[in-house]
Amino acid sequence: MHLHVVLPTVTTPATPVLSATSGTRWPASLWAALMLLCGVLFLDGLDVSMVGVALPSIGSELHMSTSSLQWVISGYVLGYGGFLLLGGRTADLLGRRRVLLVALGIFAAASLLGGLVDDPTLLIAARFIKGAAAAFTAPAGLSIITTTFPEGPSRNRALSIYTAFGASGFSSGLILGGLMTEVGWRWTFLLPAPIAIAVLIAGIRLIPNHGRPDGPRQGYDVLGAATSTLALLLLVYTVVSASSVGWASPITLGSFAVVLALVVAFVMIERRVAHPLLRLGILRNKNVLAADLTAMAVFGSYAGFQFIGTIYMQSLLHWSPLSMALAFLPAGLIVAFGGPRTGALVNRFGAGRVVALGLASFVLAYGLFLQIDANPNYALAILPSMVLLGLGFALSFPALNIQATTGVGDDEQGLASGLVQTSFQVGGAIALAVVTAVLNATTPRTTAEVIASYHPALAVVTGIALAGLIATVAISGLRKPAATEEPALEPELAQV
């Protein structure tokens, strides 16, 4: 299982060299590279939310059942969650720039394929390929940032801006998805393609080509890559499928047993191989461990909440996709304007404190949503939860990415980035499956019974967020870290 990808070396005079004489003032070339990487994350968020809004139209035109239609989303999650760990380590070994650009090209091709096919199986396959491509672009882009900006205020500022773009892409996708669906659902697939191509072309010019990373050549952990990828793929597939085949069915239980066997085999391989895919010692870093566990809780609770909110607004209240998007918009706006400022809070109070405050906001948001009824006053019943959601994301997402890469060497930044991204996706898949099972446990007949059926699911969502809050306090604590002097920016992008 060897991955050999070669891009032509860019040696034209237009290739920029990023330099800075201080850690606080960034040159234009550095800003340009950062904005390009923000564009990659913006594209990921845009794509996911646009397609989610278009699901009813897709099902109607392609005659897809509800169970098969969920795989339009789940296929993306399967590819994304299954390949993230491999994607992060591949970026470390083959070069982050190389991996980012190749994966962007595949992402664009899969977008075109999804917008042109009429067969549901091909559509789901295109989503899987696109998710797998994003599993390489996400950790590659994040690790380029963390190896370019030194640990401290500069990196915190860059990651705050970066994560805010991801949330902005998601919220923008909700609006654009509603508008594009009015024209035709295929545009929700086709629109990301030219954006990805434009970012790819800009990336060739704006991100300097340094070839492979410096240092001794490392061997490829083929067995580790195979077992970890198969374990993640099967775990996500089993969790997503459990709601339809049954959590206690022999198929589900057998699949979980195989996942466990693969995880055990992976750990044994990583302890013995000379150049492991995942150096297990990285998990002894409290920052990494706390960020990964908390990331599962943050995205898991939100994925469950969004599912409940979508059913409530579209199925019970009969709101249009665009109306639902506008209901969630305040949260996106708070993240877009507040997220870039989170780095300053981390500098002052520490990542652990900021993450804990963000999770407390999530707990309050989900708890307040319990007051919903069949005729809600948006300003009183829904808006407070959306405001708290926005605060939770604005605080926790940038802080988690900062925390997950703190104290990690440049040679493992891709691995650390892949780990936290994997945690987000696996947490989301598991929590969504659990919430779906709780909602399907009853068959409500009246409107009052439908609303009552949301309460146990919301309790699960709130409990997940509360568990994340407890985990981050227990592992990382709430003490402010000792102040350290920030080193100057490196004279050019390293190992990309």
Secondary structure, DSSP 4 states (H G I P E B T S, - for coil): -----------STTS-----SSSS---HHHHHHHHHHHHHHHHHHHHHHHHHHHHHHHHHHHT--HHHHHHHHHHHHHHHHHHHHHHHHHHHHH-HHHHHHHHHHHHHHHHHHHHH---HHHHHHHHHHHHHHHHHHHHHHHHHHHHHSPTTHHHHHHHHHHHHHHHHHHHHHHHHHHHHHHH-THHHHHTHHHHHHHHHHHHHHHS----SPSSS-----HHHHHHHHHHHHHHHHHHHHHHHH-TTSHHHHHHHHHHHHHHHHHHHHHHH-SS-SS-GGGGGSHHHHHHHHHHHHHHHHHHHHHHHHHIIIIIIS---HHHHHHHHHHHHHHHHHHGGGHHHHHHHH-HHHHHHHHHHHHHHHHHHGGG--SS--IIIIIHHHHHHHHHHHHHHHHHHHHHHTTT--GGGHHHHHHHHHHHHHHHHHHHHHHHHHHHHT----SHHHHHHHHHHHHHHHHHHHHHHHHHHHHHH-SPPPPP-PPPPPPSS----
